[in-house]
Amino acid sequence: MLTGQTKFKFVFIGAGSSTFTMSLVGDILKEPALVEGHLALVDLDVSLLDEVCTAVGNLVAFAGRSFSVSKHVDFRECLEGADFVFLTYATGGYARWKSDITICTTHGVSQSVGDTIGPGGLIRTLRTIPVAVDIAREMEKRCPEAWIINYTNPEGAVCLALQKYTAIRSFGLCHGTPDMARWLAEKVFKVDPLRFHFRAGGVNHLTWFTEMSIDGKNVYPQLMDQLAASGMNAKEPVSTALYGVFGLFPAPGDRHVQEFFPFFMKERVLADMDLTWKNNDFVVVDGWRERSRALFDEIRIKQTGFDKFIAGSGETATHFMRALITGEPALEMVNVINRGYLEGVSDGIIVEVPTFVELFGLHPQTISTLPAGIAAKCDALGREYVLAVEAALTGDFNLALQALYLDPLGANCDYPEQLLKDLVKANLDVLPAYWA
């Protein structure tokens, strides 16, 4: 237990996710329960790591907090004594993600994101899971009481692997559902988000609101009318259509949600509906990255703009830390292996549900039975991850191919087996040797 502890060691694996790392560090520096400690930054890109180390050092100095900073290429160097290990890495980097989309496109598969499901999500699983498990197994030897806080995608697959195949305590966080709840409050119902309360459950990047209320009053019956009145049905047409079909509103928005339903990713439908999120061309993502880089350089070079990070990122990792340290309960959406938490969905698969955390750890909450269609969808997706994770850890091509056959976007593929072969071949340099 962390009760009474005031000095903590944080390890950031994938610290080259510079703005995200800065945001998480900013959250740590503004959290009263985290008085002092050490920030160990890990990344394979040495030049970028140097830049991040400088920027983090500047941020710590501005905050006036007692945190030292170190940089490492090998995560094994800095695990001793760790309390919290953040996973924010992307095996193969940004260029590999772009390559995934290009290869999939040549095989007839469009993906609006390509980092969670679809063949893009599958190959990312194959190259990401072995690293996550390797980190956790090193932690079993060097810091067995530490917690992993996972932000690496595919979130569900990584959390399944960590919780099923290692003894390290972990939780996976995603801001998608609370962000959608805030969007519903502000844009649809036009109220302060603090008045809007919800429950949701499902799988990462496809959760479903089972309850929504304002000041304790159920407002779900008003949702469709409010979507139309606010014009937000046109902003999120796929999510609105799915609400009409399944009876619950999904999160975290069309960009992710539409990939789970292959009909929306067909070329004709993308054109007819004029969907905002078509096959990922990375124009928007490049723009996000450029703006993030400009903010990062402002702190690193000009030593200004610190308040933008100290103000708080909106991520919830420090809420969990505070709860584990002080006992002050927190309630957030967390990815955990289902053990009856999501009724109507098989046990043993990864789900995303509301979870309380306090001194003694995580306490996932049970969601009332989902509508049959939604439960079936979550179940199928969870079972696909079971196959994909096992394939990632064994190099079993046939298991990976089964996962692709089960994947929704596999239906849009011309020749799934050849696509998987092409993806594996293009990633041999970042896959375990057994794939060769």
N, C-alpha and C positions, 0 to 999 in steps of 0.2 A: 504493500500500500504506500501511497505517496503522501499520506496525511502528515501535515506539519513540515514537509520539506519545502525549502525556499530556493535552493540552488538546483538547476536542472541542466542536463546536456541534451541538445537537439542536434540530430543529424539529418541533413537534407541531401537525399540521393537523387540526382537530377537537378542540382542547383542551377544548371544552365538555363532552366526555365526561369529566366532572370526576373521578370516582373512578378511572376507568381511567387517565387521565392521571397522577393522583397515584400510582397503583400503579407505573406505568412509571418515573416520576421516582424513587420510592423504590428501585426496583431499580438505577437508575443511581447513586444516592447511596451504595448499599452495595457497589458493584462496585469492587474495588481497582484494576483496570486503567483506570478512568475517574477520573483524579485531579482534574481541574478543567475548567471550560468554561462554556458559555452555554446556557440553555434558552429558546427562542423559542416562545411560545404563540400560536396562531392560531385565531380563531373569529369567526364573523359576528355572534354574539350578544354585544354589547358589555358588557352588565351581567354576564352569566355569565362572560365573559372576565376582567373585573375581579376577580370572586370567585375564579376559579381562580388568577389571578396572585398574589393575596394568600395563598391556601392553599399554593401551591407555594413562595412566598417563606418562609412560616413553616416548611415542611418542610425546606427547604435550611438555614435558620438553625439548626433543631434538630439536623440532622445535622452541622453544623459544617464543611461542605464548601465549596470555593471555586467556586461556580457562581453566575453572575449570571442574572437573569430579565428577559425583556421580553415585551410583549404587542403583537399585531398583528391587524388585521382583514383585511388583504390579505397572502397568503402570499408574494407577490413581494417584499415589503419585507425579508424576512429570510432568503432562500435563499442569499445570498452567503456563501461560507465554510462552508456546512453540511457536516457529515460524515454525519449520519443524519437522515432525515426520516420521522417516524411518520405514517401515515395512519389516523386514527380517526374520520373525519367521517361524517356521515349526511346526504346531500343531502335537504333538506326536513324533516329532524328527526324526532322521535318521533311527532308528530301525523300526519305523512304515512304512516308505517308503519301506524298505526291506520286511516287512511283507506283504504289499500290493502286491508286485511283486510275492511273493511265493503263495499267495492265488489265484491270477489271473492265474498263471501258471498251477495250479491244475485244473483249469476250461478251459484250452486250449488256453489261451490268452497270447501271448508274447508281451512285450513292451520294446522298446529300451531305453526309459527313464521312462515313467509312472508317470509323474508329471503334465501333461498338458491336455491330453485327454486320451481316453481309460478308462476302469474301474478303473485303478489306479488314473487317473486324476479326475474321478468323486468322488471317496471316499475322495480324498484330498480336493476337492471343498466342500464337505459336512462338513468336520471338520474344514476347514480354514475360510470360509465365515462368520460364526457367530462371530468369534473372531474379524475379520476385522471390521464388522459393530458395534460391541460392542465398539471397540476402537474409531471409528468415532463418535458414539453417545456420548461418554464421552467427546470427543473433542468439540462437539457442545456446551456443557455446560461449559467447562473449558478453551478452547482456540479456539473459533469459527473462528478466522481469520487465523489460522495456515493452512499449507499445509501438506498433506500426500504425501510422495514419496514412491511408492510401488515397492518392488523387490520380494515380496513373490509370489510363484507359487501356483496355476495356475494364472499367471499374468492377463489374460483376464477376468477370472471369478471374481477375487478380484476387479479389476477396474470397472467392470460392477456393482457389488454390491455397491461399495462406491459411484459411480456416480448416480446410480438409487435410492438407498434407504437412502442416507444420504445427508446432506447439506454441508459437509466439502469439500473444494477444494482439488483436488488430481490429480496426474498423475502417470502413471505406465511406467517404463523404462525397456528396454531390449537391451542388447548390441549385440544381435544376428545378426540383419540386417546390422548395420555398420561393424561388424566383418567380415561378408561375403563379403561386399563391399571391405573391405581392402584385403581380400583373393583374390578376383577377380583381383584387381589392381596389387598386388605384385606377385601372383603365376601364374595367367592366362595371363594377359596383360603385366606383368613385367614392371610396371611403378610406380612412386611415388604415393601413395594413394591420395596426395593432388591434383593430376591432374585428378583423377577419380571422376566423379560426377554421382549421381543416384537419382531416385525417386522410391519409392516402396510402396506397400500397401497390406493389407490382414488382417489376424488375427495373434495373437502372436504365434511365432514359426512356422508360415506358411505365410510369406509375399512373395510378388512377385515383382521382379524388372520390373517396367514399362518403365524405361529409364536408359541408361547408356552411358556416353560419356567421352572422354579423350580430354582435352583442347578444349571443346566445340564441338567436332566432335562425331557424333553417332557411337558407336562401337558395338551396338547390333548385326548387321548382321555378324560380325566377330566372335561372341562368340563361336559358336559350333566348328569352326575350331581351335580357340585358346584353347579351352578346350582339344581338341585332341592333338594339337601340344605340349602343356605343360604337358600332361599326367594327368591333373587334372580331366578329365572325369572318370578315374579309381579311383581317390581319393574320388569322390562324384558321384558314379554311379546312385544312386536313383535320386538325384537332376538333373543330366544330362538327365536321361530318362524322367523325368517329363517335363523338358524344351522341349524335342522333341515332347512330346504329347500335351502340353498345350500352347506352344509358348512363355512362359515367364520363367525365371530362378527363382527358389524359394530360400528362406533363412529360417533358419540359418545353413543349412547343414543337411546331411543325418540322423544324430543321432536323431534329432527332426522331420524332414520332413517326414521320412518314416512311422512314426506312424499314420499319417493322411490318409494313403492309405493302407488298410488292406492286399492287395495282397503281399506287401513286407514283411509283418510280419508272413507269413505262413512258417512253418518249412521247407518245401521242397524248397521254393524260397530262404529263408535265406541261405540254404546249397548250392543250385545251383549257386546263384550269389556270394556266399562266402562274404556276406556283413560284414563289420567291426562291425557294431552295431547290435547284435542279441538280444535275450532276456536279459534284464539287469541283469548281475550277480554281479554288483557293484565292480568288480575288478579294473576297471579304476577309478571309483569314489572314492574308498578307497585309491587309489594311490594319487589322487588329494588331498584328505583330509590329508593324511600323510605328503605330501610335505607342505601343508598349515600350518599344526600343527608345523612342524619343523621351518618354518619361524616365526610363532607366538611365539614359545618358545625362538627363538633367541633374539627377542626384549624383551620378558617378563623376561627371566632369565639372558641372557648374556648382554642385553642392547646394542646389535649391530644390524646391518642390517636395521636401520631406513630409509636409503635412498631408499630402495626398496618400501616403502610406500609413502614417501614424493615425489617421482618422478612422481606420478600420476598413477591411476588405470586403466584409459581408460573408466571408467563409466562417465556418463554425468550429474549427479545430480547437480554438482556445476555450470555447464553451465546455467542451469535453474535458480538457485539461483542468479547468477550474473545478468542475464537478468531481473529478477523480482526486483532486488535492484537498478541496474544502468540504466536499459533501453536498454543496449546493446543487440541486438536481438540474439537469439540462434535458431537453427533449428535442431530438432532431431526427431526420431521416438517415438511416444507416443501412448498409448492405451486410446482411447476415445470412447464414445457412438456415433455411426454413426448418423449424421444428414445431410446426403447428401454428406459427404466427400468422401465416396467410392461409386462411381456411379455403379449402377447395383446390389447393395447389400442393403438389407432392412434397413431402419432407426430403431433405438432402440436397435441394437445389438452392441457388442463391436468390434472395429476394431483397427488396428495399422496403422497409417498414419503419414507422415511428419507434424510437428507442429512447428509453430513459437511461441516464447514466448518473452514477453517484459514487461514493467511496469504494464500493465493492464491484464496480464495473458496469457492464451494459445489461439492460433489461428490455429486450424487444417486446413490443406490444402486439397483441392479437388484433387482426383486422377481421371484422365480420365477413361472412362468406361473400366472395365476389360473384357477380353475374357469371353464368356458366361460360359464356363466350370469352370473357376476359380471363377467367381462371384457366381455360384451355390454352389461351395464348401465352400466358405467363408460364404455364407448365412446360409447354413445348420449347420456349426460349431457354428456360432453366435447364432442361434436359440437353439441349444443344451445347450449352456451356460445359456440362459434365463431360461430354464427349471431347470437346475441343481442349479442355484443360488436360485430360488424360493423354490426348494425342501430343500436346505440347511437352509433356514430361516423359513420354516414352518414344517419341518419333514414329508413332504408328500412323502411317499415311492413310490407311483405310478408316481409322477412327476419325481423322480429320475430314476425309471425304464424306463420311456419314454425317458429320456436323454440317458440311456444306449442303448436302442433300436436304437436310432438315431446315436449313436457314431460309427465311422468307425470300430473300433476294436470290437464293439459288434458283428459284423458279424463273428468273429472268435471264439466266445464263445459257449460252448456246451449248457449251460442252464443259460441264463442271469439273470433270477429272483433269482435262487439259489445263483449265484455268488454275486449278490448285497446283499442278506441276509447274506451271509458269511462275506462280507466286513463290513457291518454295525455291525454285532455281534462282530467282532474282534476289532471294534473301539468304542464300547459303552462308554468306560472310557474317551474318548476325544471328544465325540459328545454331543450336547445338550441333556438334559434329555428327551425331547419329542421323541427321537428315541427309547427309551426303550420300 
